[in-house]
Amino acid sequence: MTVRDPLAGRLPVTVVTGFLGSGKTTLIRRLLAHPGMNRAAVIVNEFGEVGIDHDLIAASSENVTLLSNGCLCCVLRTDLQETLRTLFAQRRAGEVIDFDRVLLETSGLADPAPVIQTLATDTLLASHYRLDGVVTLVDAVNGPGQLDREAEAVKQAALADRLLITKTDLADGAAVRERLGALNPRAEVADVVQGEIDPTFLTGIGLASARAGAAQIGRWLGSGSGEGAYLGAAAPRHDRGITTFTLRFDRPFAWPTFSAAMELLTSLRGPDLLRVKGLLNVEGETGPVVVQGVQHVFHPPVTLAAWPSDDRSSRLVFITRGIDERAVTALFAAVGMLSMGPVRDQAGR
């Protein structure tokens, strides 16, 4: 009997964020020119610059426009949930192209967390879409100042799976690269000039199948350079209170134990629990259980078909604001997980 893959068939959603003037529209315009992106649906907020008017050839509704390369552009004037539901219904009815991915451009002042939470909390959307990744653009010219002054710019960078440094033709990106490396050490970073980048760097970040292999799982966790990289080889650094750390547990534990720990943590510090993702060794499961959440909202857990390696330890990556690793460790101890053997990461933290 074939077991249904809970991730298969869901359309990947890439959230493209970044502060005002960081180059989001330029990036999306260049991505859409790539042959491999000719079945994308692009959603932009109503205040965003579509920036691709010269490519428009036909409109299927007030908000949905077909582009010359076959892509779809939708201006978000209503609730995001309604827009995504409508697009999927139109796709199924053959009223729009059979798009195979969604690029969602947020406002430059927007917090990307609610977008991620929407994909987790709406059960109908969750059956059709999945978060592939968060791509954050940071301007090499204005980015350092924005990271100093704007809390949203810091949060956009902290939540990212991929960080793109733009305008490096106008300013040296070394300083902002170092800053971003300290703020979000697990995100892969690339320089982008005039939106030029290989789309494969920005797609296929998330888990598309419960049968994902070691390379894909490592990419999702943020390994960048191999199986062990996401275990935390660097000392913790801080930027406006943002901290990244990893907790590991050697022995399997009961799902209610983990749930109790996370419920307590989110109830106490939900707004500051910026992002959590990891693999859990749960009693009774043959494969690891994937967990990921933003602040107080967690996606439904998914059990993978098999472990990616012989390492069966649970690994939880935390990106927090003003939450010390010792506080999280103490909280897990309070619900009984400490007795199950937490292990410090490779940096000895």
Backbone torsions as a table, in degrees:
resi	resn	phi	psi	omega
1	MET	NA	129.1	-179.1
2	THR	-83.9	127.0	178.8
3	VAL	-85.4	131.1	-178.8
4	ARG	-64.7	134.7	176.9
5	ASP	-83.8	112.9	-174.7
6	PRO	-68.2	-15.5	-178.7
7	LEU	-99.3	-21.9	-174.8
8	ALA	-64.3	139.3	175.4
9	GLY	87.3	-12.0	178.6
10	ARG	-76.6	139.3	-177.5
11	LEU	-78.2	127.8	-179.2
12	PRO	-72.6	138.0	177.7
13	VAL	-116.3	122.8	175.8
14	THR	-106.2	120.9	178.5
15	VAL	-90.3	119.5	179.3
16	VAL	-105.7	115.0	-176.1
17	THR	-131.3	173.6	-177.2
18	GLY	152.9	154.1	-175.0
19	PHE	-70.6	168.0	-177.7
20	LEU	-52.1	131.2	176.7
21	GLY	80.5	9.6	-176.3
22	SER	-79.1	-14.6	175.4
23	GLY	106.0	24.1	-177.6
24	LYS	-63.0	-46.1	-177.6
25	THR	-65.1	-40.3	177.5
26	THR	-60.9	-43.5	178.9
27	LEU	-60.3	-49.3	-177.1
28	ILE	-64.0	-39.6	178.7
29	ARG	-60.4	-42.4	178.9
30	ARG	-70.1	-37.7	178.3
31	LEU	-61.1	-41.9	-177.4
32	LEU	-68.1	-19.3	178.1
33	ALA	-79.7	-10.6	-178.4
34	HIS	-80.6	135.7	-177.4
35	PRO	-57.2	-31.5	-178.2
36	GLY	-75.9	-4.7	-178.0
37	MET	-114.2	25.1	-173.1
38	ASN	-84.6	10.1	174.6
39	ARG	-132.0	35.8	-179.0
40	ALA	-94.0	149.4	169.4
41	ALA	-107.9	127.9	-178.1
42	VAL	-109.6	129.0	176.5
43	ILE	-115.7	123.7	176.5
44	VAL	-121.6	148.3	178.5
45	ASN	-73.8	162.7	-171.9
46	GLU	-67.1	-18.8	179.3
47	PHE	-95.5	-4.0	-178.3
48	GLY	-78.5	159.9	175.6
49	GLU	-89.2	115.1	177.8
50	VAL	-63.1	-47.3	170.1
51	GLY	69.5	10.2	-178.5
52	ILE	-131.2	29.1	-175.0
53	ASP	-59.4	-34.1	-177.3
54	HIS	-67.1	-14.9	179.8
55	ASP	-94.5	-7.9	-174.8
56	LEU	-73.2	136.4	-179.4
57	ILE	-127.3	-23.4	-178.7
58	ALA	-159.4	149.4	178.7
59	ALA	-117.4	130.7	179.5
60	SER	-96.3	-14.8	175.2
61	SER	-161.2	-178.0	-179.8
62	GLU	-61.2	-36.3	-172.5
63	ASN	-106.9	-14.6	-174.5
64	VAL	-111.3	128.9	-177.0
65	THR	-128.8	136.6	176.8
66	LEU	-88.4	133.7	179.7
67	LEU	-97.1	160.6	-173.7
68	SER	-64.5	-24.0	179.6
69	ASN	-89.5	5.9	178.4
70	GLY	98.9	-8.0	-179.8
71	CYS	-76.8	169.2	-178.4
72	LEU	-119.6	136.5	177.1
73	CYS	-121.9	126.9	-178.0
74	CYS	-124.2	122.3	177.6
75	VAL	-86.6	122.2	-174.4
76	LEU	-80.7	103.2	177.4
77	ARG	-114.9	-4.3	178.4
78	THR	-124.4	-169.3	179.1
79	ASP	-62.5	140.5	-178.7
80	LEU	-58.6	-40.9	179.2
81	GLN	-59.6	-44.8	179.8
82	GLU	-63.2	-41.2	-179.5
83	THR	-62.7	-46.3	-179.2
84	LEU	-66.0	-40.7	178.0
85	ARG	-62.4	-45.7	-178.5
86	THR	-62.7	-44.2	179.2
87	LEU	-60.1	-43.5	-178.8
88	PHE	-66.4	-40.7	178.6
89	ALA	-62.8	-41.4	178.2
90	GLN	-66.3	-36.2	177.5
91	ARG	-64.0	-46.8	-178.5
92	ARG	-64.9	-33.1	-179.5
93	ALA	-84.0	-3.5	-179.8
94	GLY	78.3	15.7	-178.5
95	GLU	-82.9	-20.0	175.5
96	VAL	-132.6	173.8	-178.8
97	ILE	-61.5	156.5	178.2
98	ASP	-80.3	70.4	-175.1
99	PHE	-65.2	148.0	-175.6
100	ASP	-113.5	1.3	177.2
101	ARG	-162.9	164.2	178.3
102	VAL	-127.3	130.3	170.5
103	LEU	-106.5	120.4	-176.4
104	LEU	-113.7	108.8	179.4
105	GLU	-90.4	121.2	179.1
106	THR	-90.2	164.4	173.7
107	SER	-65.4	150.1	179.8
108	GLY	-62.2	-22.3	179.7
109	LEU	-98.7	3.8	-171.4
110	ALA	-85.0	147.5	170.6
111	ASP	-85.9	120.4	-178.2
112	PRO	-72.0	-13.0	-175.9
113	ALA	-57.9	-46.3	-180.0
114	PRO	-60.7	-30.6	177.5
115	VAL	-65.4	-45.8	178.9
116	ILE	-63.4	-41.0	-179.9
117	GLN	-64.7	-35.3	178.5
118	THR	-58.6	-41.7	-179.7
119	LEU	-68.5	-22.3	-178.5
120	ALA	-89.7	-32.9	-170.0
121	THR	-94.5	-23.8	-179.8
122	ASP	-88.0	108.1	-174.2
123	THR	-63.8	-34.0	178.3
124	LEU	-67.2	-45.4	178.2
125	LEU	-63.2	-40.0	-177.4
126	ALA	-63.8	-23.3	178.6
127	SER	-80.9	-15.2	-178.0
128	HIS	-112.6	-30.6	-175.1
129	TYR	-123.8	158.4	172.3
130	ARG	-142.8	147.6	175.8
131	LEU	-71.4	122.1	175.8
132	ASP	-89.4	-40.4	179.2
133	GLY	174.9	166.3	177.2
134	VAL	-112.2	122.3	179.5
135	VAL	-111.1	121.5	-178.6
136	THR	-116.2	128.8	177.6
137	LEU	-98.1	136.3	177.8
138	VAL	-128.9	126.5	-176.9
139	ASP	-76.5	123.0	-179.8
140	ALA	-65.9	-24.8	-179.1
141	VAL	-80.5	-52.2	-174.8
142	ASN	-103.2	-11.7	-174.8
143	GLY	-56.6	-46.0	-179.7
144	PRO	-57.0	-43.8	178.9
145	GLY	-66.9	-38.8	178.8
146	GLN	-64.5	-39.6	178.3
147	LEU	-66.8	-27.7	176.8
148	ASP	-75.3	-38.4	-170.2
149	ARG	-100.4	-32.7	-167.9
150	GLU	-108.2	115.6	179.5
151	ALA	-62.4	-35.0	-178.9
152	GLU	-67.1	-35.4	178.5
153	ALA	-63.4	-39.4	178.3
154	VAL	-65.8	-43.9	-178.6
155	LYS	-66.4	-39.7	177.4
156	GLN	-57.2	-43.0	-179.7
157	ALA	-71.1	-37.7	-177.5
158	ALA	-67.3	-32.1	-177.7
159	LEU	-83.7	-5.6	-170.6
160	ALA	-74.6	146.2	166.9
161	ASP	-92.4	-30.4	176.6
162	ARG	-132.6	135.8	178.5
163	LEU	-116.0	126.9	179.5
164	LEU	-114.3	124.4	177.4
165	ILE	-95.9	115.9	-176.2
166	THR	-101.2	166.8	176.7
167	LYS	61.5	31.5	177.2
168	THR	-73.1	-7.4	172.3
169	ASP	-79.5	-13.6	-179.1
170	LEU	-108.2	-21.0	-178.2
171	ALA	-151.7	151.7	176.8
172	ASP	-68.0	124.9	-177.5
173	GLY	-88.4	3.5	-174.7
174	ALA	-61.8	-42.4	-176.9
175	ALA	-66.2	-45.2	-178.9
176	VAL	-70.8	-31.4	176.3
177	ARG	-62.7	-43.9	178.2
178	GLU	-63.8	-40.4	179.4
179	ARG	-62.5	-44.8	-179.4
180	LEU	-68.9	-34.5	177.8
181	GLY	-63.8	-33.4	176.8
182	ALA	-76.2	-36.0	-177.0
183	LEU	-74.4	-41.5	-176.6
184	ASN	-140.9	78.1	-172.4
185	PRO	-67.5	-16.0	-177.3
186	ARG	-93.8	-7.9	177.8
187	ALA	-84.0	137.2	174.1
188	GLU	-75.5	142.5	-174.4
189	VAL	-120.6	139.9	176.5
190	ALA	-143.0	149.9	173.6
191	ASP	-87.0	140.7	-179.1
192	VAL	-133.4	126.9	176.6
193	VAL	-115.6	122.9	179.6
194	GLN	54.8	34.5	173.8
195	GLY	77.1	3.8	-176.4
196	GLU	-78.5	117.5	176.8
197	ILE	-162.2	151.3	176.0
198	ASP	-70.0	122.5	-178.4
199	PRO	-57.4	-24.7	-178.6
200	THR	-65.5	-20.8	177.0
201	PHE	-69.8	-26.1	-173.5
202	LEU	-107.9	-2.7	-178.9
203	THR	-122.9	164.2	-179.5
204	GLY	67.5	27.5	-179.6
205	ILE	-80.4	-44.4	-177.4
206	GLY	-80.9	176.1	-179.8
207	LEU	-85.6	120.0	-178.0
208	ALA	-95.7	-10.4	-176.6
209	SER	-151.5	148.6	174.5
210	ALA	-70.1	-8.7	178.6
211	ARG	-102.7	23.6	-179.5
212	ALA	-58.8	142.8	-179.7
213	GLY	-90.6	-177.4	-175.1
214	ALA	-60.7	-41.5	-177.5
215	ALA	-64.0	-43.7	-178.7
216	GLN	-67.8	-40.9	178.9
217	ILE	-64.7	-41.7	178.0
218	GLY	-63.4	-38.9	178.8
219	ARG	-65.0	-40.7	-179.9
220	TRP	-66.5	-41.8	179.5
221	LEU	-70.4	-22.1	178.4
222	GLY	103.1	39.3	-177.5
223	SER	-72.8	-44.9	178.8
224	GLY	70.6	-51.6	-173.8
225	SER	-131.8	32.5	175.6
226	GLY	128.8	173.6	-172.5
227	GLU	-58.7	-37.3	-173.6
228	GLY	-93.3	-4.5	-171.0
229	ALA	-65.0	-31.5	-176.6
230	TYR	-81.0	1.3	-179.2
231	LEU	-82.8	-2.6	171.2
232	GLY	95.1	67.9	-178.0
233	ALA	-84.1	-11.2	-176.9
234	ALA	-104.9	153.3	177.1
235	ALA	-68.5	149.3	-179.2
236	PRO	-67.4	137.1	177.1
237	ARG	-128.6	161.0	-171.6
238	HIS	-127.9	143.5	173.6
239	ASP	-141.8	109.9	-176.2
240	ARG	52.6	38.3	175.5
241	GLY	84.7	1.4	-179.5
242	ILE	-79.5	129.5	-179.6
243	THR	-131.8	139.7	176.0
244	THR	-121.2	132.1	178.2
245	PHE	-153.3	165.1	-179.1
246	THR	-125.0	134.9	171.3
247	LEU	-110.6	140.3	177.9
248	ARG	-126.1	148.3	177.0
249	PHE	-133.8	128.4	-173.7
250	ASP	-75.6	-36.6	-172.6
251	ARG	-105.3	153.7	178.5
252	PRO	-62.8	155.1	176.6
253	PHE	-138.4	162.6	179.9
254	ALA	-74.9	142.3	179.8
255	TRP	-57.1	-41.6	179.1
256	PRO	-58.7	-28.8	179.4
257	THR	-67.1	-47.9	178.0
258	PHE	-63.2	-43.9	-179.8
259	SER	-58.6	-41.9	-179.8
260	ALA	-63.3	-40.7	-180.0
261	ALA	-64.5	-45.5	-177.4
262	MET	-71.3	-35.4	176.9
263	GLU	-63.6	-39.7	178.2
264	LEU	-67.5	-43.0	-179.1
265	LEU	-64.1	-45.3	-178.8
266	THR	-68.8	-32.4	178.4
267	SER	-69.5	-32.9	-179.0
268	LEU	-84.7	-41.1	-171.3
269	ARG	-136.8	30.1	-176.0
270	GLY	-48.2	-51.3	-177.9
271	PRO	-60.8	-24.1	-177.8
272	ASP	-98.0	-1.0	176.6
273	LEU	-91.6	80.8	-167.9
274	LEU	-62.4	-45.2	180.0
275	ARG	-158.8	143.1	176.2
276	VAL	-136.8	134.5	170.9
277	LYS	-153.3	151.6	-179.2
278	GLY	175.0	-179.1	177.3
279	LEU	-114.1	134.2	-178.7
280	LEU	-119.2	137.1	172.0
281	ASN	-91.7	104.4	-175.1
282	VAL	-107.3	135.4	179.5
283	GLU	-55.5	132.7	177.4
284	GLY	90.7	-9.3	179.8
285	GLU	-102.9	136.0	180.0
286	THR	-81.1	-25.8	178.4
287	GLY	-116.6	170.9	179.8
288	PRO	-72.6	150.1	176.0
289	VAL	-98.3	124.1	-179.8
290	VAL	-85.8	128.3	175.4
291	VAL	-126.1	142.7	173.4
292	GLN	-156.3	141.1	-178.1
293	GLY	-154.3	161.5	176.0
294	VAL	-129.9	118.7	-177.9
295	GLN	56.8	-121.3	-174.8
296	HIS	-93.3	3.2	-175.2
297	VAL	-113.0	129.0	179.2
298	PHE	-118.4	142.0	173.9
299	HIS	-69.4	154.0	174.7
300	PRO	-58.3	136.0	-179.0
301	PRO	-66.3	148.2	179.0
302	VAL	-128.2	130.7	177.2
303	THR	-92.8	123.9	177.9
304	LEU	-78.9	158.6	-175.9
305	ALA	-67.2	-32.5	-176.5
306	ALA	-157.3	159.5	175.5
307	TRP	-72.8	145.8	-177.7
308	PRO	-74.6	-15.9	-179.4
309	SER	-155.7	-173.0	178.3
310	ASP	-75.0	-12.6	179.3
311	ASP	-73.8	113.7	-178.5
312	ARG	-105.1	12.0	-179.5
313	SER	-74.4	149.7	174.7
314	SER	-78.6	139.0	-178.7
315	ARG	-130.8	123.4	179.3
316	LEU	-124.4	119.3	178.5
317	VAL	-96.9	125.6	-179.6
318	PHE	-114.6	133.7	167.1
319	ILE	-118.6	115.4	-172.1
320	THR	-128.5	165.2	175.2
321	ARG	-122.0	108.7	178.2
322	GLY	73.7	15.4	177.0
323	ILE	-110.8	118.3	-179.9
324	ASP	-78.0	145.4	179.1
325	GLU	-56.6	-36.8	-178.4
326	ARG	-64.5	-32.5	178.2
327	ALA	-67.3	-39.7	179.0
328	VAL	-68.5	-42.1	177.7
329	THR	-60.7	-41.9	179.4
330	ALA	-64.7	-37.3	179.1
331	LEU	-65.6	-43.7	178.0
332	PHE	-62.4	-36.1	178.1
333	ALA	-64.4	-35.5	-177.2
334	ALA	-65.2	-27.5	178.8
335	VAL	-100.4	11.3	172.0
336	GLY	95.6	4.2	-177.9
337	MET	-81.0	-20.6	-179.0
338	LEU	-61.8	-35.3	-179.6
339	SER	-67.3	-11.8	-180.0
340	MET	-88.4	1.0	171.0
341	GLY	94.0	64.0	174.1
342	PRO	-67.3	146.7	-179.5
343	VAL	-123.5	131.9	178.1
344	ARG	-67.2	155.8	-179.4
345	ASP	-77.6	-176.3	-169.9
346	GLN	-65.2	-18.6	179.0
347	ALA	-84.6	-2.3	-179.1
348	GLY	78.9	16.1	-176.7
349	ARG	-81.1	NA	NA
